[in-house]
């Protein structure tokens, strides 16, 4: 059983729905709630209104991420804003040697997915010519790690010295700092350290770009800094939580710095959103995904979700999904103020790597997991496994197979083994690993949590648990910075 879109994208739920799994009776009993959930999501799409949703300041707040795939005048993504992003990308291409993007949570994870799936692990080891003229691209500010910060600075200084001696020029470094408020401790700490250290280097020119709240009426700390310092700015839009922001300038500002096709990415998201307008459950990918996972959890105790893409460069997709699922649905209270302790625990896994690490637990451990596979049907590059050692029968036996075919065979074996032992699993299948299909998948997952929030009657768009540790940490961090004489 699968739901296929005209684009070739598929959601195969054969091993999640049917006898011994989520049943037709389960779905039938939930029908009234499903209908209300769809009506609520449609209302959100049309108006931005989500019942009971308040900002962290306790004020009514619209939810606008579903507007992002649509590029039109007056929208968060407009023809003008897309043109400005592309112009910025051209500027980076022509002027930058190195770009460092500073962000954490949604200000890091979404951009990381786009980078990994587009550029891969060895991008920064290639020459600028091999990168098509695009700069090196690094991430920072996603941890408070002094060792990695030192290593990054040493690399940039080495690159500057190499450019000076080999080309007789100065290294141009763009620093993109992403924070809605400008007071995000992890991000701003790393940014200030790197900025200060690079300013001490004679052979480096620095350009700073701030991605922050665009309000000029009540400018944020980072907005004020940008105005004072003359930094170019892009927007962290109101009504778009960080975990949904990859479709906004938060993710797209980074993406244009390595030549990513942001229009195709948004077109994929738009295509998925349009596919999810129908009220027919088995024709609506996001609603179907949400209903089956909700019922698997609430009716069958499968309250852990393993997102297991087959492909190394899709690991960051799982890491992005960790935040999306955990922050959206991990809630103590429902909308009626009742304690429900809702939410599935998300787990990162990668096939085939974690078949040799986690699969023992998936296969024989507690019956509390849904394993969600992601596959790419046709890889851009492939190799045939050669018969290098013909006298070794075991190795010769799998020579001649394409690596992509072997990868899929391993996934199928894992799927069959899990299904044979009553282990729930499902599959998202992308025809190719392109910006369009990645946009489809990431938007499906984002919209799914909106549907599931309605099914569970929790606010999928707040994160009160995150604010608790921030309130504890803030004064303690401030105390670390005080001189002894200041008390």
N, C-alpha and C positions, 0 to 999 in steps of 0.2 A: 504494500500500500504506500503510495507516495503522491505528493502534490507537486506538480511540475508547472513552472511558469513558461511563458513563450520564449523567454531569454535562454532557457535551458537549465536554470537553477531548479534544484529539486530538494524537497524535504521528504525523506523516506521514514515513515513511522511504523513500519511493519512490526518491529520488535518492541513497540511501546503500546500498541492498541490491538485488542482482540482477546480471545480466550486466554485466561491466566495472566492478563496484563490489565491495563486500563480498559474497561469494558464498555460496550454500548449502553448498558444500564447505568454505569457511572456517569456517562455523558448525558443520558436522558434525564437523570435526576438533577443534574446541574443546569439544565437548559434555561430556566428562568434567570439564573444568575449570569449565565453567558450572554443572554440577550441584553441584560442591564449593563454588563461590562462593555459590550460593543457600543451601545448607545452612549455610554460615558466617554469612551475613547473617541467616538465621532464628535461629540460635543467639545472635547478637548481640541481636536483638529480644527474645528470651525471657530472656536472662541478663545482657546487657550485656558479655559476655566476647568479646574479639577476640584471636585467637591472636597471641601475641608482643607485644601492645601494652603499653607501659610509659609512665608519666608522664615529664616532663622530668627528674624526680629519680631515675628508674630504678626506680620502684616500680610494681607491677601496678596498672592503672587500668581501671575499667569505662568503656564507651562507651554513653551513655544518651540520645543525641539522639532515637532512634526512639521513646522513651517520651513525648516532649513533646506530640505531637498528642492524646494520650489524657488527658482531664480526669477524674480520679477520685480518691477518697480514697487517700492514701498515695503518689500519683504526684508527679513534679516540678511538674506543673501540676495542681492540685486545685481542687475547687469553692471551697474557702476562699481559695486564692491568687488565683483569677480574680476572686472577689468583692472581695478586698482591692485588686487592681489597678483594678477599675472604681470603687471608692470613692475611690481616689487620683485617678483621672481626673476624678471629679465635683468633688473638692476643687480641682484645678487649674483646672477650668472656672469655678468660682465665685470663686476667689481670685487667680489668676495673670494678669498682663498680658503677661509674657514668660517663656518657658522656653528655657534653653540646655542642650543635651545635650552632654556632654563624653565622647568615646570615640574609639578608633581601631581599625582592623581590624574584627573581628566586632562590636565594641561600637559601631561607627558605621555600617558598610555596610548591615546588614540593616534597621536603623531608617530609614536614608535611603531605601531602596526603598519602605517602607511610607508614609513621608511624601510622597515624590514622586508615587506613584501615587494617593494619596488627596487631597493638598492642592495639589500643583503649584507652579510657579515663583513665582506671584504671591500666595501665601497671606499673606505678611507685609505686603503693600501694601494689603490690604483692611482695612476697619474691623473692630473687634471684633464689631459687629452683623452685618456681612457674613460673618464667620467663625462665626456661630452661637454667639457667646459664648466661643469658644475663644481662647487667647492666641496671640501671635506665637511661632514656634518656630524656633530656630536651632541649628546644629551647630557645635561647636568641639572643640579637642583632637585633631583628626585630622591635624594638622600642627603644626610648631613655627614658626608664621608670625607675626612681630611686626606686619606691616602689616595683615593681616586682623583680628588681635586688636584693634589700635587702632581700626579702623573699626567693629567690633562694639561696642566700649565707647562710642565716640562716638554710635552710634545709640541705644544704651540710655539714655545720659545725656540725649540730645535728647528721647527719649520721656518720660523722667521729668520734664523741664522742661515739656514740653507738657502733661502730665497735671496738673502743679502749677498752671500758669497757666489752663488751660481747665476743670479739674474741681475744683481745690483739694485734690487728694489726692496720695498717694504711690504710686509705681510698685512693684508687687510682682513680683519676679523669682525664679523657681525655677531653681536650678542642679542638674542631674542629672549626677553624676559616676560613670562606669562603668569599673570596673577590678577584676579579680579580686583582685589583690594590693594595689593602691593605690600601687604604685611605677612604674606605666607612665609613662615619662618624658614623652612627648609630651602625653598627656592631663592628667597632674597639673600639668605646667608651665603649660599654658593655664588650667586650673582655678584654680590659685593666683594667677596674674596677674589674672584676671577677678574673682575673689572679693576680692582685696586692693583693686583699683581701685574696685569698686562699693561697698565698705565706706566709702570716702572721700566718697561722694555722700550728701548730706543727704536727698534726696527718694526714696531707694530702700530698700525692705524686701527682705531676702534670705532665701530658704528653700533649704536644701541637702538633697538626697536622694542617698544613696550606694547604688549597685548594685555589690555586691561579694561575696566569699566569705562565706557566712553562718555559718561555724564560730565557735563561742564558746569551744571548747576551745583552739584555736590561732588566735586572731583575727589577721587580716591587718592591715597598717598602716592601710588605709582603714576596716576594721571598728572598729579601736581609736579612730580619729579620730571616726567616727560616734557611738560610744558616749560619748566624752568631750564632743562638741559637741551631743549630743542630736538628731542628724540622723535622719530616717526612713530605713529601709534596705529594699532588695529584694535578691534573690539572684542571683549568678552561680553556677549549680549545678555541683557536681562532676560529672565525666563528660561534660560538654558543651563541646567546643571552641568558641572564639569564632566560627568560620566557620559553625557550626551553631546558634548561640545566638539567632537571630532568633525562634525558636519558644518561647523561654524568657522570663523576666522581663527579660533584657538588652534584647531587642527590644520586648517588650510594655509595659514601663514607659514608654518613650518614646511608643509608639503610643497609649496611652490619653490622652496629653496633647493630642492633636488629634482625639480622638473616633473613632479607628479601631475597627472591629468585630473585636476580637481573637478572639471566639468563632467567627465565620465563618472567619477566617484559619486557626485551628487545625482547624476542621471540614474545610476543604479539604485540609490536610496529612494529616488522619486518613483522609479518603476516598482519597487517593493511596496511603497506606501500606497500606490494606486491599486496594487493587487490585494491590499488589506482593507479596502473600503467595503467590500462585500460582507453582508451579514451571514452568509453561508459558511458555517464553521469549517467544513472540509474543503473550502476553496480559498480560505483566508489564512496564509502561512503563519502570521504572527499570532493570531487568535488561537489557531489550532495548536501551535507550539506551547502557548501559555496554558491552555486548558489541559493538555495531556500532561505537562510537567506538574501543574497544580494538583491534578487528580492522582498522579503517581506519588506525590508527596503526601497528600492529605488522606487518601484512601488506602494507599499501599505502603506507606512508610518510607518511600524513596526520597529522603530529604537531603541527599548529597548529590550534586551534579558535577560530573567530570566532563570538562570540555576538552576533547582529544583530537586536535587536528593532526593529519598525517602530512608532515612537512616541517622542517626545522624553522623556516621563516614565518610560520604561523603560530609559533609559541607565544609571541606577544599578543596575538589575538586572544588567546586564553587568559593572559594576564590582564588585558583590557576588560574581558568579560567578568573576571573576578570582582573588580570594582563595581561594574554595572549591576551585577546580581546582588552582591553583598550590601551595597549602600541603598539600593532601591527597595529590597524586599526584607532585609533583616531588621524587623521592627518588634518592639515590645508590645505596643498598643495598636489596636485597630481604631477605626475612625469613631467608634462609640466609646472609646476610652477604656475598653476591656483589655486585660492582659492576654495576649495570644502567643507571644514569642514566636513569631512567624519567620519563615525564610529557609531556603536551602543553602547549604554550605557549598560554595564553588571550589573546585579543585583543578589546577593546571596539570595537563598531561600532554605528551607529544608522542605520536606513533612514528616509527616503531620503538623509539627510545624507551618509553615507559611501559612497553610490553615486557621489558626485561627488568622493570622496577615496581610498577604499581599493579600490573594485571593479576598477579597472584591474589591481591586483596579484592580486586574487582570481581574475580572469578569465584573465589571461595570465602570471602569475608562476609560481613553482615549484609543482609538483603536490604540495604538502605541507599543504594546508588542508582542514578541514571547515568549511563555513559553516552555522551553526545559526540559522535564522530563528525569530523569535517574532512572532506576529501576534495582534491583537484582532479578532474577527469583527464585533462590534457595538459601536460607540463610543457612549458616553453622550451626547455632543454631536457635531453634524455641521453642515456648511455646504454649500450648493450653490455651485459656482464661478459667479459671475455674468458676464453678457455686458456688461461695462463698456465695452468698446471694439469695437462691432460692425463697424466699418470695417477692423479689423485681423484679417484672416482667420486668422492663426496663433493668436491669442489667443481668437478667437471659436470656434475649432474644439473647444476643450475646455470651453467654458462649458456649464453645465447638469449637469455631473458632480458628484457628492458628493465632498467631500475624502477621506472614508474609502474610497470606491471607487477614487479616483485613487491613494491610498496603497497599496492592495492590488494594483492593476494594476502599479504600479512594482515591488512585491515579486515578483509573479509573473513579470514580465519579467526581473528579476535571476535568479530561480530557473531560468527556462528557458534563459537565456544561459549560466549556469554549467554546467547539466546537459549542454548541447549541446557543451561543451568538456571533458567528462570531469572536472568539478569536483564533488566530493562535497558534498552539502548535505542538510539535513533541516529539518523544521518542527515547532515546538510551537505549537498553536493554542488560544487561550482564547476561549470564547464571548463573554465580556465582561471588562472589567478590574475585577474585584470582589475583595474580600478572599478569598473562597472560592477562586476560580480562581488567584489569585496564590499562595495557600497550597498548592494542588495543584502548581503549577509549581516553586516554590522547594523544596518537599519532594522532588519527583521528582529534581531536580538534586542535592540533598544525598544522597539514598539511592543515586543512581547512582555517586557517588564511593566509597561503601562497597562496592558490587558491583565496581567496577573495581579497587579496592585488592586484592580477593581474586583477580581475574583476573590481575593483574600480580604478585601475591605481594609487595606492599609494604604498609607500615603507613599507611593513609590518615588516621590520627588523631594522628600526631605531627608535629612541625615542627622537627627538629633544626637545619636550616639557619638558621632565624630566631634560634636561641640563639647562633650563632657571632658575629654582629655585635653582639648585646647584650652579650656578654662583653667585646668590644673597646671598645664605646662607653661602658659604665658607668663605668669608672675615669676616662676622659677627660672625661666630663660632670661627674663629681664634682670633678675638678681645676679645671674652669672656675669653679666656685662658691667655691673657696677664696680667701681674702684673701692678698695677697702675704706678709704676716707669718706666715701659717700654713704656707708652703712648698708 
